[in-house]
Amino acid sequence: MEFFASLGRGFVSADAIWMWAILAAQIVSIAIIVERSFALYMNRKPNQKNLAKLLNEDIQSGNLEKALKRSQQMALTHPLGTVAAAGIQAAIDLGGKEEIQMKMDEVLLEENSRVEKRIGFLAMFANVATLMGLLGTITGLIHSFAGISNANAAEKATILSQGISLAMNTTAYGLLVAVPALIMYSVLQSRATNLMEDLNKAALNLFIQLSFHYEAVPVKKKTTRQ
């Protein structure tokens, strides 16, 4: 309790500006952690390869229209649906394997960037909090040593010890903010990597199926019309 009481006194000290700056970094870090945790653990699941199997059945049977409708419905809740819809539409338009790949890669890049967004800021805010803590400590020590220059010998030790104690609060608080931010950065980055690998594998599987089967579709349509 004394530790937190000491931190509280740091917010009203002469160098409180650094404590408030670290607090601002902490608030932003917590907001990013909550938002990204919800987005990556609640809204995203590593099950895209299983969903690809549903689309593969329609693709292998040559029913791309059904596969397109299924992927568009899937896109409402799963990123694979958006990627698959782009590739299937390109296959329906007979754009060729290169166009299918480019269309899918374009959407895949966008979906992957959504997974990783804002996670990198956690590492930045952790470093900023640590550096601001050190800067606050150095500033506080400078003020403490300057304050004892005109004090008598009996008071110097007391003034110096109090000044150092308050100055060290900024370093302690900076580390208190930085450590959880770095831990959550590693956790969220690992989750994001897992999700992207799952999505990339599912998209590759769909591309292989489209590349192998899409050319049979116009033949079937032509035969039906005749």
Residue pairs with C-beta under 8 A, 6 or more apart in sequence:
3 172
6 165
6 166
6 169
7 19
7 169
7 172
7 173
7 176
9 166
9 169
10 16
10 19
10 166
10 169
10 170
10 173
11 19
11 20
11 23
13 19
13 140
13 166
13 169
14 140
14 143
14 166
15 136
15 139
15 140
15 143
15 166
15 167
15 170
17 136
18 132
18 133
18 135
18 136
18 139
18 170
19 136
19 169
19 170
19 173
21 132
22 129
22 132
22 133
22 136
22 170
22 173
22 174
22 177
23 173
25 125
25 128
25 129
25 132
25 177
26 125
26 129
26 177
28 121
28 125
29 121
29 122
29 125
29 126
29 129
29 177
29 180
29 181
29 184
32 118
32 119
32 121
32 122
32 125
33 122
33 180
33 181
33 184
33 188
35 118
36 118
36 119
36 188
37 184
37 188
40 115
40 188
40 191
40 192
40 195
41 191
44 79
44 115
44 195
46 194
46 195
46 198
47 198
48 78
48 79
48 80
48 198
48 199
48 201
48 202
48 203
49 198
49 201
49 202
49 205
51 74
51 78
51 80
51 81
51 202
52 80
52 84
52 202
52 203
52 205
52 206
54 70
54 74
55 67
55 70
55 71
55 74
55 84
55 88
55 206
55 209
56 205
56 206
56 209
58 64
58 66
58 67
58 70
59 67
59 88
59 206
59 209
59 210
59 213
59 214
60 209
60 213
62 213
62 216
62 217
62 220
64 88
64 91
64 92
64 214
64 217
65 92
67 84
67 88
68 85
68 88
68 89
68 92
71 80
71 81
71 82
71 84
71 85
71 88
72 81
72 85
73 81
74 80
74 81
74 84
75 81
75 82
75 84
75 85
79 111
79 114
79 199
80 199
80 202
80 203
80 206
82 107
82 111
83 104
83 107
83 108
83 111
83 199
83 203
83 206
84 104
84 203
84 206
86 103
86 104
86 106
86 107
87 100
87 101
87 103
87 104
87 203
87 206
87 207
87 210
88 210
89 103
90 99
90 100
90 103
90 104
91 100
91 210
91 214
91 217
92 214
92 217
93 99
94 214
94 218
95 103
97 211
100 207
100 210
100 211
100 214
101 207
104 203
104 206
104 207
108 199
108 200
108 203
111 199
112 196
112 199
112 200
115 192
115 195
115 196
115 199
116 189
116 192
116 196
119 185
119 188
119 189
119 192
120 185
122 181
122 182
122 184
122 185
122 188
123 181
123 182
123 185
125 177
125 181
126 177
126 178
126 179
126 181
126 182
126 185
127 178
129 173
129 174
129 175
129 177
129 178
129 181
130 174
130 175
130 178
131 174
132 170
132 174
133 170
133 171
133 172
133 173
133 174
133 175
133 178
134 170
134 171
134 174
135 170
136 167
136 169
136 170
136 171
136 174
137 167
137 168
137 170
137 171
138 167
139 167
140 163
140 164
140 166
140 167
140 168
140 170
141 163
141 164
141 167
143 163
143 167
144 159
144 160
144 162
144 163
144 164
144 167
145 160
145 163
147 159
147 163
148 155
148 156
148 159
148 160
148 163
151 159
